[in-house]
Amino acid sequence: LEQRPLLALNEASESGMDIIIKEGLANGRALRHPKLREWAQKLDCEVDQIALACILAQPFKARVLSGAITPEQLSSNLEAMEIVETIKDTDLKQIMDSCIMSSEEYWNERSALVWN
């Protein structure tokens, strides 16, 4: 959703740093994003899979912390790896462009979340 750090992540990776994405599903907000839901339906996959595949398809080769807490969530998240090749050369830019949020919007929304 928030894509402002992409350039910095690519530069860090190119300098040899290991990239870890902590909030790969944007604290669950990616699962409700209308454009990601449309893409998931179009590509016949789950929303978590398309969101995580978009991260995994980036050139900086990140490790992604998905936040899965059940075996079913983990299983679904792992299937994102199968989608990476499907979107990498064709749909990735379109998916990313359709889901972009400004940093301000992203962080304002995140700060308003109710935490358990």
PEPE-V54455 format. One record per residue. N is the residue number from 0. RES is the residue in one small letter. SS is DSSP state (hx for helix, st for strand, lp for the rest). PHI is phi in whole degrees, 0 to 359 (999 if undefined). BURIAL is 1 if it has 9 or more other C-alpha atoms within 8 Angstrom, else 0. Layout:
N | RES | SS | PHI | BURIAL
N | RES | SS | PHI | BURIAL
//
This chain:
0 | l | lp | 999 | 1
1 | e | st | 274 | 1
2 | q | lp | 242 | 1
3 | r | lp | 303 | 0
4 | p | lp | 286 | 0
5 | l | hx | 306 | 0
6 | l | hx | 298 | 0
7 | a | hx | 296 | 0
8 | l | hx | 294 | 1
9 | n | hx | 296 | 1
10 | e | hx | 297 | 0
11 | a | hx | 298 | 1
12 | s | hx | 296 | 1
13 | e | hx | 296 | 0
14 | s | lp | 272 | 0
15 | g | lp | 100 | 0
16 | m | lp | 283 | 0
17 | d | lp | 273 | 0
18 | i | lp | 256 | 1
19 | i | st | 238 | 0
20 | i | st | 262 | 1
21 | k | lp | 279 | 0
22 | e | lp | 245 | 1
23 | g | lp | 300 | 1
24 | l | lp | 248 | 1
25 | a | hx | 52 | 0
26 | n | hx | 55 | 1
27 | g | hx | 89 | 0
28 | r | hx | 294 | 0
29 | a | hx | 298 | 1
30 | l | hx | 293 | 1
31 | r | hx | 258 | 0
32 | h | lp | 292 | 1
33 | p | hx | 300 | 0
34 | k | hx | 290 | 1
35 | l | hx | 295 | 1
36 | r | hx | 295 | 1
37 | e | hx | 297 | 0
38 | w | hx | 296 | 1
39 | a | hx | 298 | 1
40 | q | hx | 295 | 1
41 | k | hx | 299 | 0
42 | l | lp | 265 | 0
43 | d | lp | 56 | 0
44 | c | lp | 216 | 1
45 | e | lp | 272 | 1
46 | v | hx | 297 | 1
47 | d | hx | 299 | 1
48 | q | hx | 293 | 1
49 | i | hx | 290 | 1
50 | a | hx | 297 | 1
51 | l | hx | 290 | 1
52 | a | hx | 297 | 1
53 | c | hx | 297 | 1
54 | i | hx | 287 | 1
55 | l | hx | 295 | 1
56 | a | lp | 276 | 1
57 | q | lp | 290 | 0
58 | p | lp | 294 | 0
59 | f | lp | 278 | 1
60 | k | lp | 49 | 1
61 | a | lp | 281 | 1
62 | r | st | 268 | 1
63 | v | st | 240 | 1
64 | l | lp | 267 | 1
65 | s | lp | 277 | 1
66 | g | lp | 88 | 0
67 | a | lp | 302 | 0
68 | i | lp | 237 | 0
69 | t | lp | 237 | 0
70 | p | hx | 302 | 0
71 | e | hx | 293 | 0
72 | q | hx | 296 | 1
73 | l | hx | 298 | 1
74 | s | hx | 300 | 0
75 | s | hx | 296 | 1
76 | n | hx | 301 | 1
77 | l | hx | 296 | 0
78 | e | lp | 291 | 1
79 | a | hx | 302 | 1
80 | m | hx | 298 | 1
81 | e | hx | 287 | 0
82 | i | hx | 273 | 1
83 | v | hx | 309 | 1
84 | e | hx | 294 | 1
85 | t | hx | 295 | 1
86 | i | hx | 264 | 1
87 | k | hx | 306 | 1
88 | d | lp | 261 | 0
89 | t | lp | 236 | 0
90 | d | lp | 258 | 1
91 | l | hx | 305 | 1
92 | k | hx | 298 | 0
93 | q | hx | 297 | 0
94 | i | hx | 296 | 1
95 | m | hx | 300 | 1
96 | d | hx | 297 | 0
97 | s | hx | 284 | 0
98 | c | hx | 246 | 1
99 | i | lp | 295 | 1
100 | m | st | 235 | 1
101 | s | lp | 292 | 1
102 | s | hx | 301 | 1
103 | e | hx | 299 | 0
104 | e | hx | 297 | 0
105 | y | hx | 303 | 1
106 | w | hx | 286 | 0
107 | n | hx | 296 | 0
108 | e | hx | 297 | 0
109 | r | hx | 296 | 0
110 | s | hx | 293 | 0
111 | a | lp | 273 | 0
112 | l | lp | 295 | 0
113 | v | lp | 269 | 0
114 | w | lp | 261 | 0
115 | n | lp | 289 | 0
//
